[in-house]
């Protein structure tokens, strides 16, 4: 959509009236940015977007595309949007305000504040989970379970404590403070801490004591949605593939991702976060705390000298030739990004009301970064490392992985192969493209497309090899263990293929003598039964106890029983033929794989647990 003279005149009039108490910019630069963003949305099939930029203390806002595919109504710059996990930056800012007031400290242990939460922390005696660990995602906690994220059970006023009811202790999987592992669970606990300290719902407290002082009057932590009796008429609709619309729903983990705002308000937030922590001349948040946002502290990667990482609600990111402090987010039908560049006092925010797999949202970030006219950063040059790169070859696995329930999947299929190539390391994730890492001195390496060091080589006190990115740690795995896991997977899959083919052949030829294979054959086919029922329900019910999920649990529980029954029937058959031997071998191959999956908690598959 082009910005013509009439629209520009209206914009100048709106600025004159100071509807948002913010200066607005017009002219060729604004029009060019608008058209570039609009073209990018069209080229990727994204519905719409709002954005703001902060340059020289001036906030400019813009919008393009549609706010609702059903009506085609255009997105306006003052439309309200959801930001998903960008809410963590806001929540962290509220916690920093409480710390400034002396009601908390970064080193305050969490367990005494939340006596109803059971932490399974093997390091509790020396390293309890502290407030900083929750803020920095270094508590070692699981991210979230299906039943906490994909559910239609919670209401907007469901107590946060219900998030953890009946789900057992929270297992701490790495020593608190040492490794980053992104955790919505951790920020939900921070919401509970705020409620414990203030004696009121975290949404109510932060709306009054954070957003109001920052003059973010168009923002709220409270639940808002687009449809229904209490719909927010200014809130843009969320979308998925093919323009499918979806209104927001309440969440158990709402402190980690529930926030409604405008582009202008996010510009105000960016300006405050890069300031001295004062509001109307009075101290509001300690300036030292604001300067520490985005700075990783005390992790293995940070101690190795890596700058990229997470700290106090923001992540230092090296993207598109710029190093900034950012936070991205996604929620029902939305993607968003906030990036600050404190050195030059510039920032951008963007929210897209379309969450589409395969879309390259980074291209929108690049456009906005280029509009800020940041000074170029000199790429770090290669330098001789202090370690022998040959010692770092091998297979590495996420440690810890993000979702505890998917640890088998991440270990088996999300591994990384590392090998030396001259004066560089080749870092090849199994499911994505290879990265070339060149040493920048000491124990740091830089990926080709980055400007500063992106990876750190870490040796733990007990001699384990770790490669850290600041946001993920990969630990070198035993080749024997990995080979056994891969062999188990391959044997299981080949066994399934054989049993399916053998079962079909028996049915086609109607040979009753091979009836034993029909039992596991039926068990395999039964695994398909839940699919049409999952197709009929919302994807947001994946973690709920529904007919589909109950049926899935039942068929996965019966699966090993059908294998055992088929194996027993085959063993009783006399005389044995080559076909019987192959069938029995296939059953054994699948049975061992099922045993491995059961050991890792994936059989029976109870997604509501």
N, C-alpha and C positions, 0 to 999 in steps of 0.2 A: 504494500500500500504506500503510495507516494505521499509526501507531506507538501501540500500546496500552500499558496500564500494565505488562503483563508484559515487553514488549520494553524499556520504559524502565527497569524494574528490572534487567533483564539488563545494560543499558548502564551503569547506575550501578555494578553489581558488576564489570563489566569495567574500569571506570575505577579502582575500588578496588584491583583486582589489578594495575593499572598495566601492562597487557600491552604498551603501547607507550610507557611512561614519559611519557605526555602527559595533561594534564587534559582531561576530556571535559565537554561541556555537555548538559544535557537541558532539560526544561521546554517551555513553549508555543512559544518562538521556534524551537527545534530542530525540533519536530514540524511547525510551520507551514512551515519551509523544506523539510523532507522532503516534505511533501505537495505543495507547489508544484512542486518539482523533478520528483516522480513524475508529476504531472499534465502537465507540459510534455513529458516523455518520451513519455507515452501519446499526447498530442495530435499529436506529430510522427512517431509510429511509430518511435521510437528504442528500441534494446534496453535499455540500462542505463547507469548513470553512477556514478562515485564522486567525491566532492569533499571539500575541506577549506577551512576559513576560519580566518584568524588575526586575533584581536581582543584587544587588551590583553595581548599575549604568550601568549594561550591559543589552542590549536589544537583545533578541533572538526572531526570527520569525519562523513560521511554517505554513504549509497548508496541507490539505488532502481533498479527495473527488473530485468532478467534478465542473468545473466552468460553464459548460453549458450542460444540460442533452441531448440537441439535438445532440451534437458532441461527448460527453464523454471526452472532453479535460480536463486533470487534473488541479486542482487549484494549482496555484503557490503562494509562500509567498509574492511576490511583486505585485500580482494582486490587482487592485483597487476594492473597495467595497463601498456599501452604509451602513450607520449606523443609519438611522432613527433619533429618538429623542436624541441619543447621541450628535447630532448636537447642542442641547441646552447647553451642557457643553462648546462647542467651542464658541457659541454666547455669553454665560455669561462671558467667559474669555475675549472676545473682549470688553464687557461693562466694566469689571473691569479695563482694560487698559485705557479706556476713563475716568473712575473715577480717576485713578492714575494720569492722565494728567490734572485733574482739570476741565474737560469739562462737567462732571456730578458729582452727589453725590448720595449715596444710598438713601438719604431722599428727593431727587428732586421729586416734584409732577409731574405726567405724563400728566395730562390734559392740562396745558399750552404749553407743547411741541407738543401736537397733537390736535390742535384746531378743526380739522375736525372730530374728534371722539367724539361722545356724550356718556358720562357715566351716567347711572342712578344709582347714588350712594347715598342712604339715609343718609350715614354718612359723606358726602363730607365736611361739615363745619368743622368737627374736625378730620376726618380720610380720607383724600384724598388718592387715589392710588398713591404710590410712586415707584421709580425704584426698591427698594428692594422687594416690594411686587410682582412685575412682575417676578423678578429673583427667588423668593422663592415660587412661586405659591400660594401666600397668598392674592391675590387681590380680591378674591371672585368672579372671572369671570367664565363664562361657559367655558368648554373645547373647544368645536367646534361644529358646526352644520354639518348635512349631506352635505349641499350645499357647505361647505368650504373644506371638507375632501374628499368626494367621488364625484369627478367631473373631467370631461375632458375638461372643458371650459377654464381654465387659460393657458396662454402661458408662456414660460420661462422668458419673459420680462414684464409680466403683473404687473402693479404697485401694491404694497402692499395695497394701499388704496382701491383697488377694492375688497379686501377680505371682507370689511364691507359695501360696497355700497348697499343701499336699504334694509338693514337688521335691521334697527331700532337701538335704543340705546343699549349699552352694559350694561346689568343689573348686578349690584353688589349684590350678594346673601348672603354674610356674611361680617361682619365688616373687612375692610382691615387690614391685619397683624395678625389676630387672629387664622385663621384656614387654613390649607393646603388644596388646591383643584387643582389638576393637570390641567393645562390650556395651550393648544397649542395657544389659542387666546392671552394669555399674552406674549408669546415669539414672536408671530408675531408682536405685538405692540412694543416689544423691537427692532425688526428689523427696524420698522418705526422710532423709537427714534434715532437709529444709523444714519439713512439716514437724519433725521432732523439736527442732530448735525454736521455731516461731510459734508453734501451737496452732497453726492454721493450714488449710490446704495450700500446697505450694503454688498453684495457679493464682489464687487470690492474693497471696503475699507478694509474689513477683510482679503481678500486674500493678499493685499499689506502690511497691517499694523499689522497683527497678524500672519498669516501663514508664511510669508516670514521671519520675525525676528526669529520665532521659527524653521526655517529650515524645515518646513513641505512642501517641494517642490512638493510632489506627491499628495497633497490635495487641494481641492477647495470647496468654498461655491457655485460656479456656478452650474447650472443644467447640469448633464451628464446623458446619457442614453446608452443603449446597442445596439439598432437597429436604422436604419435610416441613412440618409445622413451624419449626424454629430456624428455617434456612436463612443464611446470611446472603442477602441479595447482592452484595458487593463482592462475594467470594467467587472467583472463577472456577469453573467446573474442571475436574480432573479427567484425564483421558488415557486410554491404552491403545493398542494396535487398532487400525482401521477406524479411528475416531470413536471407539466405544467409550461411553462416559461412565464414570463411577464417582458417586459422592463419598465424602470422608465418613469413616466409622470410628467409634470410640476404640481405645486401645489400652491394654494392660500396661504397656511400657510407655505411656504418654510423656513422661518427663524427657525421654530420649528422642522424641520426634514430633511432638504436638505443639505447633506454634503457627499463628496466623498473623500476617503482617502486610505491609506495602513496600514497594521499592523505595519510596521516600524515607520511610521509617528505618529501613535497613541502611540507608545512606547515613542517617543520624547515628545509628549504632556504630558504623565503621568510623565515623569521625570521632566519636567518643573513645573507642578502643585504641585509637592512635594518638589520643591526647594525654593530658597530665592527670587524668582521673578526677578532675574537678567538675562540679555542676554548679553553675551560677556563682563561681568563685570559691565554693566551699568544697573541701575534700569529700569525695564520695567513694572512690576505690583507690587504694594505694597505687601510686604510679609505678612502683617497682613490680607489683603484681601484673599490671597491664603490659609492661615491657617484657615480662616473662612468658606471656602467652605465645604459643607456637614454639617454645624452646624446650626440647626434651631434656630431662634431668635424670641422671643416675642410672639410666638403662645401660645395658651392655654396649649398645650401638653408640649412645651418647658419650660414654666413657672412652670409646675408641676414636672419638673425634667427629662423628657424623652429625652434621647440622640438621638434616632433614629428620622430621619426627613430630611427635604430638606433645603439646604441653598446655594445660589449663584451658582446654576448650578450642584450641586451634592447632592446625597442622602446618608445619613449614613444608611447602611444596615447591618443586623445581619443575615448572612446566612452561612450554612455549617461550623459552628464552628469558623467563622472569622467575625470580624466587620470591614467593609471598607467603603470607600466613592465611590459610584458607580453611574452609569447612564446606563439604558437599553434603547433600541430603537427597533422599527419595522417600516418597510416601505414596499413598493411594492416588495414582494418576499424576504425580508431580516429580520433577527433578529440580534441584536448586544448587547454587554455588555462591559463596561469599569469599572474597579474597581481598586482603589488605596488603599494602606495600608501604610499611611505616617509614622507610628511608626517604621516600619521596612524598609521603603523606597523600597517597592516592589509593583508590579502592574501587571495586565493582561488586555488584550483586545482580544475580539473574535467577529468575524462577520460570520454569517452563511447565505448562499445564498438560504435559504428555510424558508418560513413562513408557517408553517403547524400547524393547530389546533390539540391539543392533544400531540404534541411533548414536551418532558421535557428538555427544554434548560438549566435548572438548573444543570443537570448532567454534561454538558460541563463546566459550571462555576466551579463545584466542582473539576473536574479533574485539571483545571488550578490553582485553589486555592491550591490544594495539591502539585502541582509542584513547588509552591513558597516556600514551607517548612516554613510556618509561625509559630511563637511561639504560642502554645495553649493558649487560653483565659480561665481563670477560670470562671466557670458559677456562676452568682450571686445566693447567697443562699436565701432561703425563710426567711422572717422576718415579724413580726406582723405589719399589716397596722394600720394607724391612723383613719381609717374609718370603719364603720359597714358594712360588705359585704352584709348583708340582705337589706340594703337601695338601693343597686344597681341592684337588680333583676328587670326584666321587658323586654319590647320589645324596641329595638333601631333601628333607621333608619339613613341612611347616611344624614349628614347635614353639608355643602351642598353636594348633589350628584354631580358626575363629569359632566354629560351631562344634561343640564337644560331641554332639550326637552324630556328626558326620566325620569323625576322626578316621574311620577306616577308609572312607572315600578319599579324603584328602591325603592320607598316607600312601594309598595305593595308586591313585591317579593324578594327584596334584604335586608330585615330586618334581625336583629340579635336578638336571644333570649338569655338573660343572666339570669343565676340562680346560687344560691350558692350551693356548694357541700363541706361541711366541712370548711376547711381553704382555699378553692380555689373558683374561679368563673368559671363556664362553659359558654363559649362564642360560641354559635352555630349559624353561618350564615345559612339562609334558604337553600342556594344552594351549600354549601360546608361543609367540615367536621368540627366537633366540636373541639374547642381549650380549653385546660385547662390552666387557668391563676392563678399563685401562687404569692401572695404578696411578694415584695422585700423590704418592708418598706415604710412608708409615704403613698403616693397615687399611687405608681407604682406596676405593676404586670408583670410577665414574662411568656410567653408561653413556654410550655415544651421543644420545639425544639430550643429555642433561648438561647443565653448565657447572654444577658443583658435584662433589662426591655424593654418590647415591647408594653405595654399599660399603659395609665394613666387615673385615675379617676378624673374628673373635675367637679366642681360645679361652675356655672356661678354666677355673682353678683345677678341675679334675681332668683336664685334657681334651674335652669335647670340642669339635670344630663347629662354629656357628657362622653363618653369613647373615648379616642383618641389613635391612633396608630402612630402618627407623620405624617402619610400620608393620614389619613382619620379620620374624626370625626363622631361619631354616637351619636345621641341625643335620650334620652328616649322619647317614643311617648305615647300618650294617648291610653289606651287599648280600650276605646270606639271608638275613631277615627279609629284605626286599624281594629277593629271588623267590623265597617261599611264599610270600604274599602274592606275587605275580603268578607263580605256578598254580597256586590255589584258585585264583580268579580265572586263569585261562582254562584249567582243567574243569572247573565248574561250568563255565560257559560252553565249552565243547561237549561236556556231558549233557547239558540241557539241549543242545542242538541234536545230539544223537538220539536222546529220548523222544524228542518231538518227531524226528524223522522216522524212528522205529515205530512209534505209536501210530503215525499216519499210515505206514506200510502195513501194519497189522490190520487196521481198519479197512484198508483198501482190499487186501488179499483175504480178509476174514479168516485168518488162521488162529484158531482158538489156542493152539499149542504155545503161542507166544503171548498169552494173556497177561503174564506178570508185568510186562512193560506198560500195560494200560493203566496200572494204578498210579505210578509216578507221572505218566503222561497226563492223566486227569488232574493230578496235583499242579502240574505246570500250567495247564489251561485255566485252572481255577484262579491263578494269579491275575488273569485278565478280567475276571468278573467285576471287580470294583470300578474299572475304568469308566463305563458309561455313567455310573452314579456320581463319580467325581466330576465328570463332564457337566452334569446337570446342576451341580451346586457351585457356589461362588468359590473362587480360589482363596478368598479370605476365610473359608471354613476348613482349610487343610488341617489345622490343628485342633479342630473341635471333634467331639465324639458324635459322629453322624453315622447314618447307615453305611455310607461309603467307607469311612475310616474303620468302623467296626468290622465290616466285611473284609477289609484289607488285613486287619490284625488276625482275623480268623483263618483266612486262606494261607497267610504266611506261617501261622502256627501249625496248620495241618500239613504244610508242604514237607517238612522232614518226616512226618509220620507216613505219608504216602511213599516216600523214598524207602523208608525202612520196610514197609509192608511189601513193596515191589521187590526189594532185595531178598527178603525172606522167601517169597514165592519163587523167585528165580533160583535160589539155592536149593530149594526142595525138588526142583525139576530134574528128572533123570531120563535118559542120559543127557549130559551137557553137550550143547553144540557151540560152534564158534559164535553164533548169533546170541545165544544165551550168555556166553562169557562177555561179549561186548556190552550187552544190556546191563549186566551186573556191574561191570567196570564203570560204565557211565553213571549208574546210580551211586556207586561209591564216590566217584569224582564230584558229583553234585552234593552228596551228603557231607563231604568234608568241607566244601565251600559254605554250605548252610551252617555248619558248626562254627566256622570262622566268623560268619556274619552274626551268629547268635552271641559269640564271645564279645563282639564289638557292640552289642546292643541293638542290632538291626533286624533280628528275627526273634519273636514276632514283632512286626512293625506297628507300634502303637503311637501314632503321631499326636495323640491328645495327651500323652503322659508328660 
